[in-house]
Amino acid sequence: MLSTYTSYNLITKDLLTSLNRVSQENYNAREAAYYRENIGKVSTVDEFLDDYRLYNYAMKAYGLEDMAYAKAFMRKVLESDLTDDNSFVNMLTDTRYRTFAQSFSFQAETAVAQSDAQMDALIGLYTANVNGAGSAQQEETRYYNIMIDSVTNVDQMLRNDRMRDYLFTAFRIDSSNYSYETLRNTLTSDLDDPDSYANQTFLPAIAQYEANIADAKTQLQNTSLTSAEKAALNASISSWTSSINRAANYLALAAAYNFSTDGTLPAGTLAQTAEQKAATNEAYVLQDTRVTSAAALLNKAHFEEAVATATTVTELLSDSRVMNYIKVAYELTGYTIVDATIKNILTSDPDDPDSYIYTIGKGDERYVALAKAFNFQADGTLADGDVAQTADQTASVNRRYMIHYNDVDDAADAKLISEYKTAIGDVTNVKEFMSSTSVYKLALQAFGLDPSTESAWKIKNVLLSDLNDPRSYVYQLKDSRYLELAKAFNFDDAGNIDVPLMAQSEAEIQIVSKAYVIEKSRFGTADDKEKATEEASYYAAEMQKISSLKEFLADSRLVNFVLEANAIDPTTVPEGFMEEIFASDLDDPDSFVNQQANRSYRSIVASFNFDADGNVEHANKAGVQTDRGIYQTLDYYVRQAMETEAGEDNAGVRLALYFERSARTISSPYDILADDALYEVFKITYGISDDIGGADIDAQAEMIERYLDLEDLQDPEKVQKMIVKFAVLFDVENNVETSAAVSILAGGSSAGISADTLLSMAQLRTGGA
């Protein structure tokens, strides 16, 4: 009979070969095939517990076969909430039960319209677009101004997408519903010619709509009309008014360009004069309901021009744009502030305590500052030699305006974002998404889509698209804005909320995070655990953002987290190794990942939801085990079978293999006391009598700590030395004929321990380390 250590060494020196041999044995291969073929068909705890072969296979895999009879107990294990530290399974001291429960997924993943990461990204994008709107307008204006000066015919302009979009925006033309012919005919119309296309098309239309409106207003005077009839007339008036505005926009378009009737430009003429171009630029910027930085600069220039020529308050304030500029600059935009308020302030004497700003305004700092910013007399005129404002006064108003010009929009944004965060949590299907004003508005604007003009049918079908199917609707649009919108939400093909598409499922992220914290805090301080917990929070947040294998592998912090959670030192992983691991086919026994003796790599790959191209896909939803759970169970079973088989010839080999596998998970002497096999290895290694079992449990724990530095069990080399010592002493105690020392001398060891040392240890029956 071979010595314990020789037998152990024959198995572990080429562990992969040993595992493959055991997995290929008829019984093990047959049971593994049955498990793989049938575990995906199980959907409930009852179905799992009632399938004898599946249940017992899994129980053996996790070393729990002795508890297979206790189905009520195991039901509580499987139904425990792994995220709750006080749940049944998390309160058990034997961690095998938690590992067992983690390999299953009887609790469904949480379906949400958006994950926290998706929501944060969307709101961040919305905010970035808002903040960058002014810069975007300036860039588009710069491009337009350069290109329009080089245009030689109308078709050259209209076939340039950016120029055409600029034109659509400036003249408020619906880009989703326009006629190229109408545009071209309008741009080549001479408004001085009564027979031109624009005059013949739009002027009669405007006249007709105005007549219709007048007639409708007359009808509304009829007191006998029903409410429904009045509503219909008002709706018609609104529609005709919109039509008038559209016609007026086309007339303004015709007036803004200088093309001849054939679409060319007269010799020596540009498509637009400087004045026409400036007016188009201003229209483009000011069409946005939001006051962007570009709009603020235009308003500033307009104010400076107006105030430089104003001679009376009435003249200055008759310009509504100037009036609004002043109100915004001095934060006087409340509904109680009317135009007369501003006029009274500007005609008040800030040095007179009986003036309006003190008697009515109660000395409001804003009133006083505004009065001091202008030089009008009480009657609204200027004294001889005075100007409405000095340069310093104008600069003061401008500074205030540039600080406050977006206050109203910022407040509206804050309100919209707050409403969105509340409303999105209540969305359970696409219909509710479409009907929620705050959700729909913010979501579309975040991706540069106009909620007022986008087709509801299109948006609905974008959200229903299957992102894993390149033939789905969203990909046919060939517009990244719609694709990113679809990615930002989680709806299935029926329009109901679904589980977020993530590189790792919510459950897998929790499992790897918990494993990391345990690894980092096993022998650490409270501070170490706090840091590990913070790192786990970072990992959980960042993993929700990963959209491809390339992104994941490029982030060494995330990769290292996964490796350390699986007790793998990142410094031992060669460059390019992880790329080969993830490129492997888990079902191909010859693939790179399956050639690794450390089966943790298989579990790592199986825990991610990357397809063959490295893109994120939905996790396998079949059955009650994830891919990681299945591969882990198969690997654990083979390891258990190998240890059991080895134990049939020599119980010491099974103990050694079990100790080698379990050593790194030991963090307390009570972990050893709670496991008969581990305690047996300890007692034999350190020559402890079985009689010690009658002692107080705490006393036994203190004894273990005297003999053994538990942190040494994290060092594979020290663990191997312990196993050598155990093997020798086991053979001595059990009278194994072939001693470990003789085996070593015959060339059977690779442990790096000399034959003399082993011969000396063979003489020991008791003693310390």
C-alpha positions in Angstrom: 0.0 0.0 0.0 1.3 3.4 -0.9 1.9 5.9 1.8 -0.7 8.6 2.5 1.4 11.4 1.1 2.5 9.5 -1.9 -1.1 8.8 -2.8 -2.0 12.4 -2.1 0.9 13.6 -4.2 0.0 11.4 -7.1 -3.4 13.0 -7.2 -2.5 16.6 -6.7 0.7 16.9 -8.8 -1.5 16.8 -11.9 -4.8 17.7 -10.4 -6.5 18.4 -13.8 -5.7 14.9 -15.0 -7.0 13.5 -11.8 -10.3 15.5 -12.0 -10.8 14.6 -15.6 -10.3 10.9 -14.9 -12.9 10.9 -12.2 -15.3 13.0 -14.3 -15.1 10.4 -17.1 -15.9 7.4 -15.0 -19.2 5.9 -16.2 -21.3 6.6 -13.1 -20.0 10.2 -12.6 -20.3 11.0 -16.3 -23.9 9.6 -16.4 -25.0 11.5 -13.3 -23.4 14.7 -14.6 -25.2 14.4 -17.9 -28.5 13.8 -16.2 -27.9 16.9 -14.0 -27.1 19.1 -17.0 -30.0 17.9 -19.0 -32.6 18.2 -16.3 -31.7 21.0 -13.9 -32.9 23.6 -16.5 -36.4 22.0 -16.4 -36.8 22.7 -12.6 -38.6 25.9 -11.7 -39.6 25.4 -8.1 -38.0 24.3 -4.8 -40.5 21.4 -4.6 -39.6 20.2 -8.1 -35.9 20.2 -7.1 -36.4 18.4 -3.8 -38.6 15.8 -5.4 -36.1 14.9 -8.1 -33.9 12.4 -6.2 -31.0 12.3 -8.7 -30.8 16.1 -9.1 -31.2 16.8 -5.4 -28.7 14.2 -4.3 -26.2 15.1 -7.0 -26.2 18.7 -5.7 -26.0 17.7 -2.1 -23.0 15.6 -2.7 -21.3 18.3 -4.7 -21.4 20.6 -1.7 -20.5 17.9 0.8 -23.9 17.9 2.3 -25.0 14.3 1.3 -25.4 13.4 5.0 -28.1 16.1 5.2 -30.0 14.9 2.1 -32.8 13.4 4.4 -33.5 16.8 6.0 -35.6 18.3 3.1 -37.5 20.7 5.3 -34.2 22.1 6.6 -32.8 22.4 3.0 -36.0 24.1 1.9 -35.3 26.8 4.4 -31.8 27.1 3.1 -32.9 27.4 -0.5 -35.6 29.9 0.3 -33.4 32.2 2.3 -32.7 35.7 1.3 -29.0 35.8 0.6 -29.0 39.6 0.8 -30.3 39.5 4.4 -27.6 38.9 6.9 -30.2 37.7 9.3 -31.8 35.2 7.0 -31.8 31.5 7.9 -28.9 30.4 5.7 -26.7 33.4 6.7 -27.2 32.7 10.4 -25.8 29.1 10.0 -22.2 28.8 11.0 -21.5 26.1 8.4 -20.7 28.1 5.2 -21.4 25.1 3.0 -25.1 25.8 3.2 -24.6 29.4 2.0 -22.4 28.3 -0.9 -25.1 25.7 -1.8 -27.8 28.3 -1.7 -25.8 30.7 -3.8 -25.5 28.2 -6.6 -29.3 28.4 -7.1 -31.7 31.2 -8.0 -35.1 30.4 -6.7 -35.7 34.1 -6.1 -36.4 36.0 -9.3 -34.3 38.9 -10.3 -35.9 42.3 -9.8 -37.6 43.6 -13.0 -37.4 47.4 -13.2 -37.9 50.0 -15.9 -34.5 51.3 -15.1 -31.7 50.2 -12.8 -30.1 52.9 -10.6 -27.1 53.0 -13.0 -29.3 53.4 -16.0 -31.2 56.2 -14.3 -28.1 58.0 -13.2 -26.6 57.7 -16.6 -29.8 59.1 -18.2 -30.1 62.0 -15.9 -26.3 62.7 -16.3 -26.8 62.7 -20.1 -29.8 65.0 -19.8 -27.9 67.4 -17.6 -24.8 67.3 -19.9 -27.0 68.1 -22.9 -28.6 71.0 -21.1 -25.3 72.4 -20.0 -23.8 71.9 -23.5 -26.8 73.2 -25.4 -25.3 76.7 -25.9 -21.9 75.3 -27.1 -23.7 73.0 -29.5 -25.7 75.9 -30.9 -22.6 77.9 -31.3 -20.8 75.0 -33.1 -23.8 74.5 -35.5 -24.0 78.2 -36.1 -20.2 78.3 -36.9 -20.6 75.4 -39.4 -23.7 77.0 -41.0 -22.1 80.4 -41.4 -19.0 78.9 -43.1 -21.0 76.6 -45.4 -23.7 79.1 -46.4 -21.1 81.5 -47.9 -19.8 78.7 -50.2 -23.3 77.6 -51.4 -23.9 78.2 -55.1 -27.4 76.7 -55.6 -30.4 75.7 -53.5 -29.9 72.0 -53.9 -26.4 72.1 -52.5 -27.8 73.6 -49.3 -30.8 71.3 -49.0 -28.8 68.2 -49.5 -26.5 69.0 -46.7 -28.1 67.4 -43.6 -26.6 69.8 -41.1 -27.5 72.9 -43.0 -31.0 71.6 -43.7 -31.5 70.8 -40.0 -30.2 74.3 -39.1 -32.7 75.8 -41.5 -35.6 73.7 -40.1 -34.8 74.8 -36.6 -34.4 78.5 -37.4 -37.7 78.7 -39.3 -39.6 76.1 -37.2 -40.3 73.7 -40.0 -41.2 70.2 -39.0 -38.3 68.0 -40.1 -40.4 64.8 -39.8 -43.0 66.0 -42.2 -41.8 68.1 -45.1 -41.7 68.2 -48.9 -38.4 68.7 -50.6 -40.3 70.2 -53.5 -42.1 72.7 -51.3 -38.9 73.7 -49.6 -37.1 74.2 -53.0 -40.0 76.2 -54.5 -40.2 78.4 -51.5 -36.5 79.2 -51.4 -36.5 80.1 -55.1 -39.6 82.4 -54.8 -39.3 86.1 -55.4 -41.6 87.7 -52.8 -41.7 90.9 -54.9 -43.4 88.8 -57.6 -47.1 88.3 -56.7 -47.2 85.3 -59.0 -44.3 83.5 -57.2 -44.8 80.1 -55.6 -44.6 81.4 -52.1 -47.0 84.3 -52.6 -49.5 82.1 -54.5 -49.3 79.3 -52.0 -49.1 80.8 -48.6 -50.8 84.2 -48.8 -54.1 82.8 -49.9 -53.9 80.1 -47.3 -53.2 82.7 -44.6 -56.1 84.8 -45.8 -58.4 81.7 -45.8 -57.4 80.7 -42.3 -57.9 84.2 -41.0 -61.3 84.3 -42.5 -62.1 80.9 -41.0 -61.0 82.2 -37.6 -63.1 85.4 -37.9 -66.1 83.3 -38.8 -65.6 80.9 -35.9 -65.3 83.7 -33.4 -68.5 85.1 -34.7 -70.2 81.8 -34.3 -68.9 81.6 -30.7 -71.0 84.7 -29.9 -74.1 82.5 -30.4 -75.3 81.8 -26.9 -77.3 78.7 -28.0 -74.2 76.7 -28.8 -73.5 73.6 -26.8 -70.3 73.1 -24.9 -69.3 70.5 -27.4 -69.9 72.8 -30.3 -67.9 75.6 -28.6 -65.0 73.2 -28.0 -65.0 72.1 -31.6 -64.9 75.7 -32.8 -62.0 76.5 -30.4 -60.1 73.5 -31.6 -60.6 74.6 -35.2 -59.3 78.1 -34.3 -56.3 76.6 -32.7 -55.6 74.4 -35.7 -56.0 77.3 -38.2 -53.7 79.5 -36.1 -51.0 76.8 -36.2 -51.5 76.7 -40.0 -51.1 80.4 -40.3 -47.9 80.2 -38.3 -46.5 77.5 -40.5 -47.3 79.5 -43.6 -45.7 82.5 -42.1 -42.6 80.5 -41.4 -42.3 79.5 -45.1 -42.7 83.1 -46.1 -39.9 84.1 -43.7 -37.8 81.3 -45.2 -38.3 82.7 -48.7 -37.3 86.2 -47.5 -34.1 84.9 -45.8 -32.4 83.6 -49.0 -31.5 85.1 -52.4 -31.8 82.1 -54.8 -33.1 82.7 -58.3 -36.1 80.8 -59.6 -33.9 78.2 -61.2 -32.2 77.6 -57.8 -28.9 79.3 -58.7 -27.5 82.6 -57.3 -27.3 85.8 -59.3 -23.7 86.7 -60.2 -21.8 88.2 -57.3 -24.6 87.4 -54.8 -24.3 85.2 -51.7 -27.1 82.9 -50.6 -27.6 85.3 -47.6 -26.5 88.8 -46.9 -24.8 89.5 -43.6 -28.1 90.8 -42.2 -30.0 87.8 -43.4 -27.5 85.4 -42.0 -27.4 87.2 -38.6 -31.2 87.1 -38.5 -31.2 83.4 -39.3 -28.5 82.8 -36.6 -30.6 84.6 -34.0 -33.8 82.7 -35.0 -31.9 79.4 -34.7 -30.6 80.2 -31.2 -33.8 81.8 -29.8 -36.2 79.2 -31.0 -35.3 77.0 -28.0 -37.6 77.5 -25.1 -34.5 77.2 -22.9 -32.3 80.2 -22.6 -28.9 78.7 -23.5 -25.6 80.4 -23.1 -25.6 81.3 -26.8 -29.1 82.9 -26.4 -27.9 84.8 -23.3 -25.1 86.3 -25.3 -27.6 87.4 -28.0 -29.9 88.9 -25.4 -27.0 90.7 -23.9 -26.0 92.2 -27.2 -29.6 93.2 -27.9 -29.9 94.9 -24.5 -26.7 96.9 -25.0 -27.9 98.1 -28.4 -31.3 99.1 -27.0 -30.1 100.9 -23.9 -27.5 102.8 -25.9 -30.2 104.6 -27.9 -33.1 104.8 -25.4 -34.1 108.3 -24.3 -37.2 107.4 -22.2 -38.3 104.6 -19.9 -41.4 104.0 -22.1 -39.2 103.6 -25.2 -36.8 101.2 -23.5 -39.5 99.0 -21.9 -41.6 98.8 -25.0 -39.2 96.2 -26.1 -40.4 93.0 -24.4 -37.0 91.4 -24.8 -35.4 94.2 -22.9 -38.1 94.1 -20.2 -37.5 90.4 -19.7 -33.7 90.9 -19.6 -34.1 93.4 -16.8 -36.5 91.2 -14.8 -34.2 88.2 -15.1 -31.1 90.2 -14.2 -32.6 91.5 -10.9 -34.6 88.3 -10.1 -37.9 90.0 -10.5 -39.6 87.2 -12.5 -42.4 86.5 -9.9 -46.0 86.7 -11.1 -46.6 89.7 -8.8 -44.0 91.7 -10.8 -45.7 93.4 -13.8 -44.3 95.7 -16.4 -45.5 98.8 -14.4 -43.5 97.6 -11.4 -40.3 97.9 -13.5 -41.2 101.3 -14.8 -42.0 102.6 -11.3 -38.6 101.3 -10.1 -36.7 102.9 -13.0 -38.3 106.3 -12.3 -37.6 106.2 -8.6 -34.9 108.2 -6.9 -32.8 105.8 -4.8 -31.8 108.7 -2.6 -35.4 109.7 -1.8 -37.0 107.7 1.1 -40.4 108.6 -0.1 -39.9 107.2 -3.6 -41.7 104.0 -4.9 -38.8 101.7 -4.1 -39.1 102.5 -0.4 -42.8 103.1 0.1 -44.1 100.3 -2.0 -41.0 98.2 -2.5 -40.1 98.4 1.2 -36.5 99.0 0.3 -36.1 95.7 -1.4 -32.4 95.3 -2.3 -33.3 94.3 -5.8 -35.5 97.4 -6.3 -32.8 99.7 -5.0 -30.0 98.1 -7.2 -32.2 98.3 -10.3 -33.0 102.0 -9.7 -29.4 102.8 -9.3 -28.5 101.0 -12.6 -30.4 103.6 -14.7 -30.5 107.4 -14.9 -34.1 108.2 -15.8 -35.9 111.1 -14.0 -39.3 110.8 -12.3 -41.1 111.6 -15.5 -39.2 108.8 -17.4 -37.0 111.1 -19.4 -33.3 111.8 -19.2 -31.8 115.0 -18.0 -29.8 117.0 -20.6 -26.4 115.3 -21.1 -27.4 112.1 -19.4 -27.6 108.6 -21.0 -29.9 105.8 -19.9 -26.8 104.0 -18.6 -23.2 104.6 -18.2 -20.8 101.8 -19.4 -20.3 100.7 -15.8 -24.1 100.5 -15.2 -24.6 98.5 -18.3 -21.8 96.1 -17.3 -23.4 95.7 -13.8 -26.8 94.7 -15.4 -25.0 92.3 -17.7 -23.1 90.6 -14.9 -26.4 90.1 -13.1 -28.1 88.7 -16.2 -25.3 86.3 -17.0 -25.6 84.9 -13.4 -29.3 84.5 -13.4 -30.3 83.9 -17.1 -30.8 80.2 -16.6 -32.3 80.3 -13.0 -35.8 79.5 -14.2 -34.6 76.7 -16.5 -32.4 75.2 -13.7 -35.4 75.2 -11.4 -37.5 73.6 -14.0 -34.8 71.0 -14.6 -34.5 70.2 -10.9 -38.3 69.8 -10.7 -38.4 67.6 -13.9 -35.6 65.4 -12.6 -37.2 65.0 -9.2 -40.5 64.1 -10.8 -38.7 61.7 -13.1 -37.0 59.8 -10.2 -40.4 59.4 -8.6 -42.4 58.5 -11.7 -39.9 56.0 -13.2 -40.2 53.7 -10.2 -43.9 53.4 -10.9 -43.5 52.5 -14.5 -44.3 48.8 -15.2 -44.8 48.8 -18.9 -44.2 50.8 -22.1 -47.7 52.2 -22.0 -47.1 53.8 -18.6 -43.7 55.1 -19.9 -45.4 56.8 -22.8 -48.2 58.3 -20.7 -45.9 59.7 -18.0 -45.1 63.3 -19.1 -42.0 63.7 -16.9 -40.6 60.3 -17.9 -41.2 60.7 -21.6 -40.0 64.3 -21.8 -36.7 63.8 -19.9 -35.9 60.5 -21.5 -36.3 61.7 -25.1 -34.5 65.0 -24.4 -31.6 63.2 -22.9 -30.9 61.7 -26.3 -31.5 64.8 -28.3 -35.0 63.8 -29.3 -37.9 66.3 -29.3 -40.9 64.9 -27.3 -43.3 67.2 -29.1 -42.4 66.0 -32.6 -41.3 62.4 -32.2 -43.8 59.7 -33.3 -45.2 57.9 -30.3 -45.4 54.7 -32.5 -41.7 55.0 -33.3 -40.7 55.4 -29.7 -42.8 52.5 -28.5 -41.3 50.2 -31.1 -37.8 51.4 -30.2 -38.4 50.4 -26.6 -39.9 47.0 -27.6 -36.8 46.2 -29.7 -34.7 43.1 -28.9 -31.2 44.5 -28.5 -29.8 41.0 -29.1 -31.4 40.8 -32.5 -29.7 42.9 -35.2 -32.9 42.6 -37.3 -35.1 44.3 -34.6 -36.7 47.7 -35.3 -34.3 49.9 -33.5 -31.4 48.8 -35.6 -33.3 49.5 -38.8 -33.4 53.2 -37.9 -29.6 53.4 -38.1 -29.7 56.3 -35.6 -27.6 55.9 -32.4 -29.9 58.1 -30.5 -32.8 55.6 -30.6 -30.4 52.7 -29.9 -29.1 54.4 -26.8 -32.7 55.2 -25.7 -33.6 51.5 -26.0 -30.6 50.5 -24.0 -31.5 52.9 -21.2 -34.7 51.0 -20.3 -35.7 47.4 -19.7 -38.8 46.3 -21.5 -39.5 42.8 -22.9 -41.1 42.2 -26.3 -44.6 42.3 -24.6 -43.9 45.8 -23.3 -43.5 44.8 -19.6 -40.6 45.7 -17.4 -37.8 43.2 -17.4 -34.6 42.4 -15.6 -31.8 44.9 -16.5 -29.3 43.8 -19.1 -26.1 43.7 -17.2 -22.7 42.0 -17.5 -23.5 40.2 -14.3 -26.9 39.6 -12.8 -27.9 41.3 -9.6 -27.5 38.0 -7.7 -24.1 37.3 -9.2 -22.9 40.8 -8.2 -24.1 40.2 -4.7 -22.4 36.8 -4.5 -19.0 38.0 -5.8 -19.2 41.1 -3.6 -19.9 39.1 -0.4 -17.0 36.7 -1.3 -14.7 39.6 -1.7 -15.6 41.1 1.6 -15.0 37.7 3.3 -11.7 37.2 1.6 -10.5 40.7 2.6 -11.7 40.7 6.1 -11.1 37.1 7.2 -8.2 38.1 9.4 -8.5 41.8 9.0 -9.6 44.7 11.2 -12.9 46.5 11.2 -11.3 49.1 9.0 -10.3 46.4 6.5 -13.8 45.1 6.4 -15.1 48.7 5.9 -12.7 49.3 3.0 -13.7 45.9 1.5 -17.4 46.8 1.8 -16.7 50.2 0.1 -14.9 48.4 -2.7 -17.8 46.0 -3.1 -20.2 49.0 -3.4 -18.0 50.4 -6.1 -17.9 47.1 -7.9 -21.7 46.7 -7.7 -22.2 50.2 -9.1 -19.6 50.0 -11.9 -20.7 46.5 -13.1 -24.1 48.0 -13.9 -22.4 50.2 -16.4 -20.3 47.5 -18.2 -21.6 46.8 -21.7 -18.9 44.6 -23.1 -16.1 42.2 -22.3 -13.6 44.7 -23.6 -14.8 47.3 -21.1 -14.6 44.9 -18.3 -11.1 43.6 -19.1 -9.9 47.2 -19.6 -10.8 48.0 -16.0 -8.1 46.3 -13.9 -9.8 47.3 -10.7 -12.9 45.3 -11.5 -10.9 42.4 -12.9 -8.8 42.3 -9.7 -11.9 42.4 -7.6 -13.3 39.3 -9.2 -10.0 37.4 -9.0 -9.5 38.3 -5.3 -13.1 37.3 -4.5 -12.2 33.9 -5.9 -9.0 33.7 -3.8 -6.8 34.3 -6.9 -3.8 36.6 -6.5 -4.0 39.0 -9.5 -0.2 39.3 -9.6 -0.1 35.6 -10.5 -2.3 36.0 -13.5 -0.2 36.5 -16.7 -1.0 39.2 -19.2 -3.6 38.1 -21.7 -4.6 35.2 -19.5 -8.1 36.6 -18.8 -8.7 37.3 -22.4 -8.1 33.6 -23.2 -10.2 32.5 -20.3 -13.2 34.5 -21.5 -12.6 33.5 -25.2 -13.0 29.8 -24.1 -16.0 27.6 -24.8 -17.1 26.3 -21.4 -18.5 23.1 -23.0 -15.3 22.3 -24.9 -13.1 20.1 -22.7 -10.1 21.1 -24.7 -10.7 24.9 -24.4 -8.2 27.0 -22.5 -10.4 27.6 -19.4 -11.1 23.8 -19.1 -7.4 23.2 -19.1 -7.0 25.1 -15.8 -6.8 22.9 -12.7 -8.2 25.9 -10.7 -11.9 25.5 -11.5 -12.6 29.0 -10.2 -11.8 30.3 -13.6 -14.8 28.3 -15.1 -17.0 29.8 -12.4 -15.8 33.3 -13.2 -16.5 33.0 -16.9 -19.9 31.4 -16.3 -20.9 34.2 -13.9 -20.8 36.8 -16.7 -23.4 37.4 -19.4 -21.1 38.0 -22.4 -21.9 36.4 -25.8 -19.4 35.0 -28.2 -18.6 38.6 -29.5 -18.1 39.9 -26.0 -21.3 41.9 -25.9 -23.7 41.7 -22.9 -26.7 39.5 -23.3 -29.5 38.5 -21.0 -28.6 35.8 -18.6 -29.8 32.2 -19.1 -33.2 32.3 -17.5 -34.0 28.6 -17.9 -34.4 26.7 -14.6 -33.3 27.6 -11.2 -29.5 27.7 -11.6 -27.4 30.2 -13.5 -24.6 29.0 -15.7 -22.2 29.7 -12.9 -24.3 27.6 -10.5 -24.4 24.7 -12.9 -20.7 24.6 -13.7 -19.8 25.1 -10.1 -22.0 22.2 -9.0 -20.5 19.9 -11.7 -17.0 20.9 -10.6 -17.7 20.5 -6.9 -19.3 17.1 -7.5 -16.2 15.8 -9.4 -13.9 17.1 -6.6 -16.1 15.4 -3.9 -16.1 12.2 -5.9 -12.4 12.2 -6.3 -11.9 12.7 -2.6 -14.4 10.0 -1.8 -12.7 7.6 -4.2 -9.3 8.3 -2.7 -10.7 7.6 0.7 -11.9 4.2 -0.2 -8.2 3.1 -0.3 -6.9 5.4 2.3 -8.9 7.6 4.6 -5.9 9.8 5.2 -5.7 10.8 1.5 -9.3 11.9 1.6 -8.7 13.9 4.8 -5.6 15.5 3.2 -7.4 16.4 0.0 -10.3 17.9 2.0 -8.0 19.9 4.2 -6.1 21.3 1.2 -9.4 22.4 -0.4 -10.9 23.9 2.8 -7.9 25.4 4.5 -8.2 28.9 3.0 -11.8 29.2 4.2 -10.9 28.7 7.9 -10.9 32.0 9.8 -11.7 30.8 13.3 -10.8 27.8 15.5 -14.6 27.2 15.7 -14.5 26.5 11.9 -12.2 23.6 12.7 -14.2 22.4 15.7 -17.4 22.5 13.7 -16.0 20.2 11.0 -15.1 16.7 12.1 -12.7 16.1 9.1 -10.8 19.3 9.7 -10.6 18.6 13.4 -9.3 15.1 12.7 -6.5 16.5 10.5 -5.6 19.0 13.2 -5.5 16.4 16.0 -3.3 14.0 14.1 -1.0 16.7 12.8 -0.4 18.0 16.4 -0.7 14.8 18.2 -3.8 15.7 20.1 -5.6 12.9 21.9 -9.3 12.2 21.1 -10.0 12.6 24.8 -9.8 16.4 24.3 -13.2 16.2 22.8 -14.7 16.1 26.2 -13.3 19.5 27.2 -15.1 22.8 27.1 -15.5 24.0 23.6 -13.9 27.4 24.3 -10.9 25.6 25.8 -10.6 23.5 22.7 -10.7 26.7 20.6 -7.9 28.2 22.7 -5.9 25.0 22.3 -6.1 25.2 18.5 -4.9 28.8 18.5 -1.9 27.8 20.6 -0.9 25.2 18.1 -1.9 26.9 14.9 -1.6 30.4 13.5 -4.8 30.4 11.4 -3.4 33.0 9.0 -0.8 30.4 7.9 -3.7 28.5 6.3 -3.9 31.3 3.6 -0.3 30.4 2.5 -0.4 27.4 0.1 3.2 26.4 1.0 2.5 26.3 4.7 -0.6 24.3 4.1 1.4 21.8 2.1 3.9 21.4 4.9 1.1 20.7 7.3 -0.3 18.1 4.9 3.1 16.4 4.7 3.3 16.3 8.5 -0.3 15.0 8.7 0.3 12.3 6.1 3.4 11.0 7.9 1.8 10.9 11.3 -1.4 9.4 9.9 0.6 6.5 8.5 2.4 6.1 11.8 -0.8 6.0 13.7 -2.5 3.6 11.3 0.5 1.3 10.7 0.7 1.9 7.0 3.5 -0.4 5.8 5.1 1.9 3.3 6.2 5.0 5.1 6.1 8.5 3.6 9.8 8.8 4.1 10.6 5.7 2.1 8.3 7.0 -0.7 10.2 10.3 -0.7 13.5 8.6 -0.9 12.2 6.6 -3.8 11.6 9.9 -5.7 7.8 10.2 -5.1 7.8 13.7 -3.6 7.7 17.1 -5.1 7.0 18.9 -1.8 10.5 20.3 -1.4 11.0 18.7 2.0 14.1 16.7 2.6 14.1 12.9 3.2 15.9 13.5 6.6 13.1 15.9 7.7 10.5 13.3 6.8 12.4 10.5 8.5 12.6 12.7 11.6 8.9 13.5 11.5 8.2 9.8 11.2 9.5 9.2 14.6 7.1 11.7 16.1 3.8 10.7 17.7 3.2 14.0 19.5 4.6 17.5 19.5 4.2 21.0 18.2 4.6 22.5 14.8 
